[in-house]
Amino acid sequence: MVDPALKRALRVLRSVKSQKPPDADSVEFADWRARIAEALDALVPVLDFEEDRDRARAEAAAARQQAADVRRRGDNTGAGER
């Protein structure tokens, strides 16, 4: 039997993943990556194996870094236009 909390967390992650915006350099994409990180964070406490928890944490950190990178590139693009 699968833990209902695990099912919910996986359902949220799948739902967020399905909302991926097409433009990987947009603010919307950065926001989506941040939501992916949040969904992965919610998944960590319900995973049974430490290796899976470590992987989810690493993926969340990578998603946050990518979101920050996209936002930084967007900020730099806008600064040159002033």
Accessible surface in RSA format (square Angstrom, percent):
REM  Atomic radii and reference values for relative SASA: ProtOr
REM  Chains: A
REM  Algorithm: Lee & Richards
REM  Probe-radius: 1.40
REM  Slices: 20
REM RES _ NUM      All-atoms   Total-Side   Main-Chain    Non-polar    All polar
REM                ABS   REL    ABS   REL    ABS   REL    ABS   REL    ABS   REL
RES MET A   1   231.38 119.8 141.14  93.4  90.24 214.9 120.34 102.3 111.04 147.1
RES VAL A   2    77.26  50.8  66.78  60.5  10.48  25.2  70.81  61.5   6.44  17.5
RES ASP A   3    70.03  49.1  59.62  59.3  10.42  24.6  29.79  70.1  40.24  40.1
RES PRO A   4    75.51  55.0  74.21  67.6   1.29   4.7  75.06  62.0   0.45   2.8
RES ALA A   5    29.67  27.3  26.08  40.2   3.58   8.2  26.65  37.5   3.02   8.0
RES LEU A   6    31.02  17.3  31.02  22.2   0.00   0.0  31.02  21.8   0.00   0.0
RES LYS A   7   111.54  54.4 107.94  66.2   3.60   8.6  53.57  48.2  57.97  61.8
RES ARG A   8   133.75  56.2 133.01  67.8   0.74   1.8  58.71  80.2  75.04  45.5
RES ALA A   9    11.17  10.3   5.12   7.9   6.05  13.8  10.48  14.8   0.70   1.8
RES LEU A  10    58.98  32.8  58.77  42.0   0.21   0.5  58.77  41.3   0.21   0.6
RES ARG A  11   135.28  56.8 134.47  68.5   0.81   1.9  59.79  81.7  75.49  45.7
RES VAL A  12    79.09  52.0  76.98  69.7   2.11   5.1  79.09  68.7   0.00   0.0
RES LEU A  13    16.46   9.2  16.46  11.8   0.00   0.0  16.46  11.6   0.00   0.0
RES ARG A  14   143.25  60.1 137.29  70.0   5.96  14.2  71.54  97.8  71.71  43.5
RES SER A  15    52.94  44.7  45.25  60.4   7.70  17.7  28.63  61.0  24.32  34.1
RES VAL A  16    17.91  11.8  17.91  16.2   0.00   0.0  17.91  15.6   0.00   0.0
RES LYS A  17   109.44  53.4 100.23  61.5   9.20  21.9  52.67  47.4  56.77  60.5
RES SER A  18    94.11  79.5  51.91  69.3  42.20  97.2  50.24 107.0  43.87  61.5
RES GLN A  19    95.10  53.2  74.57  54.5  20.53  48.9  36.90  78.5  58.20  44.1
RES LYS A  20   126.41  61.7 104.23  64.0  22.18  52.8  47.47  42.7  78.93  84.1
RES PRO A  21    20.95  15.3  15.73  14.3   5.22  19.0  20.22  16.7   0.73   4.6
RES PRO A  22   141.69 103.3 102.91  93.8  38.77 140.9 114.96  94.9  26.72 166.1
RES ASP A  23    77.85  54.5  72.13  71.8   5.72  13.5  31.69  74.6  46.16  46.0
RES ALA A  24    53.01  48.7  47.58  73.4   5.43  12.3  47.70  67.2   5.31  14.1
RES ASP A  25    95.25  66.7  77.90  77.5  17.34  41.0  24.24  57.1  71.00  70.8
RES SER A  26    18.25  15.4  11.84  15.8   6.41  14.8  17.59  37.4   0.66   0.9
RES VAL A  27    95.59  62.9  92.46  83.7   3.13   7.5  92.78  80.6   2.81   7.6
RES GLU A  28   109.46  62.8 106.50  80.6   2.97   7.1  51.88 100.3  57.59  47.0
RES PHE A  29     8.63   4.3   8.63   5.3   0.00   0.0   8.63   5.2   0.00   0.0
RES ALA A  30     0.00   0.0   0.00   0.0   0.00   0.0   0.00   0.0   0.00   0.0
RES ASP A  31    55.70  39.0  53.40  53.1   2.30   5.4  15.93  37.5  39.77  39.7
RES TRP A  32    15.70   6.3  15.70   7.6   0.00   0.0  15.70   8.4   0.00   0.0
RES ARG A  33    44.03  18.5  44.03  22.4   0.00   0.0   1.46   2.0  42.57  25.8
RES ALA A  34    27.81  25.6  26.27  40.5   1.53   3.5  26.77  37.7   1.03   2.7
RES ARG A  35    91.55  38.4  89.87  45.8   1.68   4.0  52.40  71.6  39.15  23.7
RES ILE A  36     4.93   2.8   4.93   3.7   0.00   0.0   4.93   3.6   0.00   0.0
RES ALA A  37     0.10   0.1   0.10   0.1   0.00   0.0   0.10   0.1   0.00   0.0
RES GLU A  38   109.66  63.0 102.80  77.8   6.86  16.3  37.99  73.5  71.67  58.5
RES ALA A  39     5.42   5.0   0.88   1.4   4.53  10.3   4.59   6.5   0.82   2.2
RES LEU A  40     8.99   5.0   8.99   6.4   0.00   0.0   8.99   6.3   0.00   0.0
RES ASP A  41    58.50  41.0  48.70  48.5   9.80  23.2  26.26  61.8  32.24  32.2
RES ALA A  42    58.95  54.2  42.10  65.0  16.85  38.3  52.16  73.5   6.78  18.0
RES LEU A  43    10.92   6.1  10.92   7.8   0.00   0.0  10.92   7.7   0.00   0.0
RES VAL A  44    15.00   9.9  15.00  13.6   0.00   0.0  15.00  13.0   0.00   0.0
RES PRO A  45   101.44  73.9  67.28  61.3  34.15 124.2  74.28  61.3  27.16 168.8
RES VAL A  46    33.30  21.9  23.85  21.6   9.45  22.8  29.10  25.3   4.20  11.4
RES LEU A  47    26.70  14.9  21.29  15.2   5.41  13.6  21.42  15.0   5.28  14.2
RES ASP A  48   115.53  80.9  87.54  87.1  27.99  66.2  20.10  47.3  95.43  95.2
RES PHE A  49   137.44  68.8 135.47  83.9   1.98   5.2 137.44  83.3   0.00   0.0
RES GLU A  50    89.79  51.6  84.13  63.6   5.66  13.5  54.04 104.5  35.76  29.2
RES GLU A  51   118.95  68.3 110.67  83.7   8.28  19.7  45.30  87.6  73.65  60.1
RES ASP A  52    46.67  32.7  44.09  43.9   2.59   6.1   9.01  21.2  37.66  37.6
RES ARG A  53    53.39  22.4  53.39  27.2   0.00   0.0   9.70  13.3  43.70  26.5
RES ASP A  54    72.12  50.5  66.77  66.5   5.36  12.7  27.66  65.1  44.47  44.3
RES ARG A  55   121.81  51.1 115.74  59.0   6.06  14.4  49.55  67.7  72.26  43.8
RES ALA A  56     5.74   5.3   3.20   4.9   2.54   5.8   5.28   7.4   0.46   1.2
RES ARG A  57   110.15  46.2 104.48  53.3   5.67  13.5  56.17  76.8  53.98  32.7
RES ALA A  58    62.00  57.0  49.35  76.2  12.65  28.8  57.41  80.8   4.59  12.2
RES GLU A  59    77.71  44.6  73.70  55.8   4.01   9.6  33.19  64.2  44.52  36.4
RES ALA A  60     1.17   1.1   1.17   1.8   0.00   0.0   1.17   1.6   0.00   0.0
RES ALA A  61    59.66  54.9  50.93  78.6   8.73  19.9  55.48  78.1   4.17  11.1
RES ALA A  62    57.34  52.7  46.25  71.4  11.09  25.2  53.48  75.3   3.86  10.2
RES ALA A  63     0.12   0.1   0.12   0.2   0.00   0.0   0.12   0.2   0.00   0.0
RES ARG A  64   106.74  44.8 101.24  51.6   5.50  13.1  56.26  76.9  50.48  30.6
RES GLN A  65    95.95  53.7  92.78  67.8   3.16   7.5  40.46  86.1  55.48  42.1
RES GLN A  66    68.96  38.6  66.54  48.6   2.42   5.8  22.35  47.6  46.61  35.3
RES ALA A  67     1.48   1.4   1.48   2.3   0.00   0.0   1.48   2.1   0.00   0.0
RES ALA A  68    41.30  38.0  34.81  53.7   6.49  14.8  39.10  55.1   2.20   5.8
RES ASP A  69    43.26  30.3  42.44  42.2   0.82   1.9  11.00  25.9  32.26  32.2
RES VAL A  70     3.22   2.1   1.98   1.8   1.24   3.0   2.02   1.8   1.20   3.2
RES ARG A  71    91.59  38.5  86.61  44.2   4.97  11.8  48.54  66.3  43.05  26.1
RES ARG A  72   122.86  51.6 119.52  60.9   3.34   7.9  58.46  79.9  64.40  39.0
RES ARG A  73   118.46  49.7 116.00  59.1   2.46   5.9  72.41  99.0  46.05  27.9
RES GLY A  74    38.63  47.6   0.00   N/A  38.63  47.6  28.23  77.5  10.40  23.3
RES ASP A  75   102.43  71.8  92.48  92.0   9.95  23.5  29.68  69.9  72.75  72.6
RES ASN A  76   100.60  69.4  87.90  84.9  12.70  30.6  25.90  62.3  74.69  72.2
RES THR A  77    88.34  62.8  75.87  76.9  12.47  29.7  61.87  83.1  26.48  40.0
RES GLY A  78    30.00  37.0   0.00   N/A  30.00  37.0  26.09  71.6   3.91   8.8
RES ALA A  79    56.33  51.8  41.56  64.1  14.77  33.6  41.99  59.1  14.35  38.0
RES GLY A  80    71.04  87.6   0.00   N/A  71.04  87.6  39.65 108.8  31.39  70.3
RES GLU A  81   140.88  80.9 105.28  79.6  35.60  84.8  49.13  95.0  91.74  74.9
RES ARG A  82   235.59  98.9 167.06  85.2  68.53 163.2  95.74 130.8 139.85  84.8
END  Absolute sums over single chains surface
CHAIN  1 A     5676.9       4835.3        841.6       3169.1       2507.8
END  Absolute sums over all chains
TOTAL          5676.9       4835.3        841.6       3169.1       2507.8
